Amino acid sequence: MTDAIVVGAGPAGSAAAIGLAQSGAQVLLLERARETGDALCGGFLSWQTLARLDALGIDGATLGGQRVTRVRLFAGQRMSETRLPGAALGVSRHRLDTVLQAAAAAGAGLERGVHATGIADGSVQTRDGAGLTAPAIFLAAGKHGFRGFAREPAAWQREDPVMGLRLRLPAHPALERLVGEAVELHLFDRGYAGLVRQEDGSGNLCLAVHKSRLDEAEGDPAALLRVLGGALPQLGERLGFADWSHSVDAIGRVPYGWRTADTAPGLFRLGDQAGVIPSLAGEGMGLAVASAAAAVAAWQRGAGGAAPGYQRALAARMARPFALANLIWRLGENPHSAALMTAGASLFPSLVRIVSRTTRIRSG
């Protein structure tokens, strides 16, 4: 008998499947993609997330990522650099998902190419018309919308929704010298770009930009990046390593700042299906793994009936990190407040470390 079905084999779903299997559950893990892809962004693993992965038997050496020890802010002509509270890791989603899915498959049944389309009455419906039933269902479909589970962005985003963009910068010795062991945030009008190097030395450049800013570039992400590179010298220097023959990846209407305390008995909502923290916090993967650990612990205590209590408790844990990340984002996308914030970071580096800690999802 199947004790639990996990929908989605990204970090949240795979971590949940590993934890459930380690608890002795019979687990079925469903993944819509037939091959492991390289999801948009999500390549920063904080010191806290690394500790949670280690508890699942996944250590940093297995991932083989790029060590990250500093955070660097750019706003106009201003720059600040601060040591992080702990060593983090830059790793591609392809590498992270490959390692986690292999570990999950060792204890759970992993079925690829299964596109779940709905959940009702303790059953997962699939595109081919099948209905899969289990006493507990863990919804970890990532940023993909899921029928019947609306996710509304914060009110200030609705008139001008946010788009996610990603461009990979090929490995180069000069890029290594420029970025080093830092995660960078380049702040600009109506958006920001985050850059971190990954296990192969390449740079993962991810942007969150309002649609109005993309519209000014006639909806062309590459054109927008070129405009930004011309206006922001430090970002332009890094874009000098771009291979423009590769398209810029994009995802529309990401509901940053959304979170929920609602669910039904037997249904545990994980990761981006529980809340979408603004990506400049670097805690997307942290939320994925933390929510998986909390859901498994709740299931151990009360099986499927523990889902509503778990969801309320997770939403409460998300409240402070989300509020602070949203505030910093609002300040960062305004050129005047971004410059003041960056100057303050240079003068008071301890505040940056406090913010770095406060935007983590604490343990339950």
N, C-alpha and C positions, 0 to 999 in steps of 0.2 A: 504494500500500500504506500502511496506517495503521501508524506507528511506535509510537504511544502512545495509550492511552485514559485520560482523566482522568474519574473519577467524582465529580461535585460541582463546581458553579461558584461556590462561595463564595470567600473570599479565598485559601485554600490552593490549591484547584483552579485558580482563574483565574490565580494567580501562577505555578503550575507550567506551565499551558498557554502563558502568555506566554513564559516562559523556554525551554520546549521549542521553540516556534515560532521564537524568535530564534536557536535553535541549528540550525535547518534541518529539524526533525522534522515529519512529517505527523501532526497531532494531532487527535483527536476528543474533544471536551469534552461530557460528558453532564450535564444538569441536570433533576431531577425536576419542579421548579416551572415552570409555563408563563410566569409573570411574576416579575419581581424583587420579592421581598418585603422585609421589614424584620426580620431575624432578632433573636432575643432577645439583647440586650446586645452586647458586642463593639465598642463605639463609641469606645474609647480607643486612639490610635496613638502610641506612644512615639517619642522622637527617633530611636531606633535603627531602628524599623519604618519611619518616614518615609524614612530613608536607603536602606533596602532597596527600598522602593517606587520611590524616585527612580532607582535602578539599573535598574528595569524600564521606566522612561520615564513613571512616574506621579508628578508632583510635588504638593506640598501645595496649590499655587494651583489646580490642577485639581480637587482635592477640595473646596476652599472651606470647610473646617471651622472650628471655634472653637479659637483658640489657647489652650493650657493650659500654664501656667508654674509652678503651685504645687500641692502636695498638702495637704489639710486633713483632720485627724483629729478626730472627736468621740467621746467616751466619757463617758457621764453628764454631769457638769457641766464636764468638762475638754475643752479644745480646743488643738490645735497646728497651726501652718501653716509649711510649709517650701518653699523654692524647689526645683523639680526640677532634676536635672543638665542637662537640655536641654529645649527647647520641644517640647511634644507637641501633639496635635490631637484634638479631639472631633468625631466625624463619625458620622452615622447609618449603620447597616449598609445601608440602602437606597441611600444615596448611594455608599458605598464599593463595594458589589457592582455597582452600575450602571456605575461608571467602570471597574472591573477587568474585568467581563464584556465591555464594549465593546472594551477593549484586547485581551482574549483572542480575541474573535471576529474581530478583524482578521487574526489569523494562524492561527487554529485553526477547525475546524468545530464550531460550537456547536449542539447539538441539545437543545431544551427539551421538557419533557413526557415524558422518558424515565426511567422509574423502574427503576434497577438493583436487583436483588433478591439477587444472589449473585455470587461470583467463584470459579471453579474451573478448574484446568488452563489458565491463560492466557486464559480467556474470561470476559466479563461477561455474566451472564444478566439479562434484563429481564422486567418483569411481563407483557409481551405474548408471551413465549416465545422471543424472539430470543436469539441468542448472538453477541456481538461479540468478535472476537479481535485481539490485538496482542501484539508481543514484550514490551511493558512496560505495566503498568497502575498508575495512580496513584490510590489510594483517598483521597478527600478529602470524605467524606460528612458532615463536621461532627459535631454532637452527636447526630445520629440513630444509633440502633443499627443495625448491619449484620449480616445473618445470617452466622453462622460466625465472627464476630469479637467475642467477648465482651469486655466492659470492666468489670472489677470495681473498685468504689471501695475506698479504704483501709479497713482493718479497723475503725477507730473510727467509720466512717460507716455500716456495714452494719446495725446495729440501729436507727439513727435516720438514714435517708438524707436527702440534701440536695435541696431543690427550688430552682429558679431562677424568680424573678418579675421582671416589668418593668412599669413604669408611666411613660408619657410625661407630662411636665409642660409645658403650653402656654407659649409664649414670653410674657414679661411684663417690663417694665422693672424691676420690683422683684426678680424672680428674677435678672435680669442683675446687679443691684447686690449681691444676696446671694452668688451663686456666683462671678461674675466669671470670671477666668482660672484657676480651680482645679478639680481633681478632688477630690471629697469622699468620705470614708469614714466612715459612721456605724456605730459598733460597738455591739452589744447582745447580750443573752443568747441564745446559740444562733443567731447570724447576724450579718450585716452588710449595709449598703446602700451602694452606690456611686452617685454622682451626678456627671454632667458635662454641660455644655451642648453643643449641636450646631450644625450649620451654619445652621439656621433660628432659632436662639435658644431652642429648646425644651430642656427638661431630660430626660436619659435616666436614670431612676432604676431601678437593677437591684439585686436582693437575692438573696443565697444564704442560705436558712434551713433548719434541720432540720425534718423533718416533724412532730416533736413540738410545735414552736412553732406551726406552722400548725394542727395539730389543736386546740390550745387556743383558736383562733379558729373552731372548728367547720369547718375546711377552707376558709374563705372568705378569699382573699387580700386583698380590699378591707377586710374587718373587721380582719385582722391589721395592715394598714398604719395604720388608724385608731387601733388600740391603741398601736402604736409611736409614732405622731405625738403621742398624748396623754402618753406617758411620756418622750419625747425632744423637748424644746422646739425645738431647732434643726431636727430632721427635721420636726416638726410645722409649723414656719414654712414650710418648703419645700412640704410637702403641702398647704398652704393654696392653692396654685395649681393643684392637681389638678382635672381634669375627670372626676368620678366617673361620668359617663354612659358613659365608655369602660371596658371591662373590663380587668382586670389580666392581662397575658399570663403564662403559667406553663409550665414544663417540669419533668418529674419525674425524680428519681433521677439527677442529674448526677454522673458518677463523678470528682469533683474529686480530683486527686492521682494518678490512674492514669496509667501510661506503660508502653510495651512496647519490648523490643529484638528481638522475634520477627517474622519475616516469611518469605515464600518467595521464591526467585529470580523476578525479573520483577514483583514486587509491592512498590511503594513506598507506605508508609502515612504520610499527612500530617496536620498540624493535630490536631484532636481525635480522629482515628483513630490517632494516634501517642502522644498524651498530652494530659491535660486539666489545665492548671495552674489552681489556685484563682484565681477572677476578681478578688479584691482586689489581686492583683499587677499587673493591667492589662496582662498579657502574652499574652492569648489570640490577638490578632491578630499579635503578634510571633512567636509559635510557628507560626502558620499560614504567614506569609511566610518565616520562617527555614527551616522544614522544606521548603517548596517549593524555595527556592534550593539547599539541600543535596541534595535529591533530583535536581534537574536536573543539578547538578555531578557527582553520582555516575553518573547515566545517561550523561553526556558521556564519563566515563572508562571505563565498563565496561558500558554498555547495561543490560539487565535483570538480568544476573548480578551487578551491583553492589548490588542492593537489600538483601541481608542485612547487608553491611558498613555501608551507609548507616544502616540501622535501629539497629544496635548503637551506632554513633557518635552518632546523634541522641539515643538514650536516655541515653548518658553525658553529653551536653551538657545534658540536661534535669535531671539528678540534683540539682545544687546549687540552681538556681532553684526547683524543686519542693519540695525539703526546706525551704528558707527560707520560701517562701510558705505551706506547710502549718503551720510553726511559728507564724508570725505570725497565721494564721487561728485556730489553737487558742488562742493568747493573747487574740486580739481578741474571741472569742465568750464569754469568761469576763469578767463585769463587773469583777472585782477586778484581774485582770492587764491588762485593756484600759485601765483607768484609770492603772495604773502605766506601761504602754507609752506612752500619750499624754503623760503627764507627762514621761517620758524623752525623747520626741520634741521637746517644748518646750525642754528643757534642753540637748539635744545634737542640733541639727538636722543636723549632718554625718552622724550615724548614719542618719538617714532617707534622705539622698542615697546613702549606701553601700548600704543595703537596696534602694533604687530601681534602682541599677546592678546589684546582685547577682541580682536576680530577673529580669533580662533574659536571653534565650537568646543566648548568645555566637555569634559567627561561627565557622564550621567551619574 
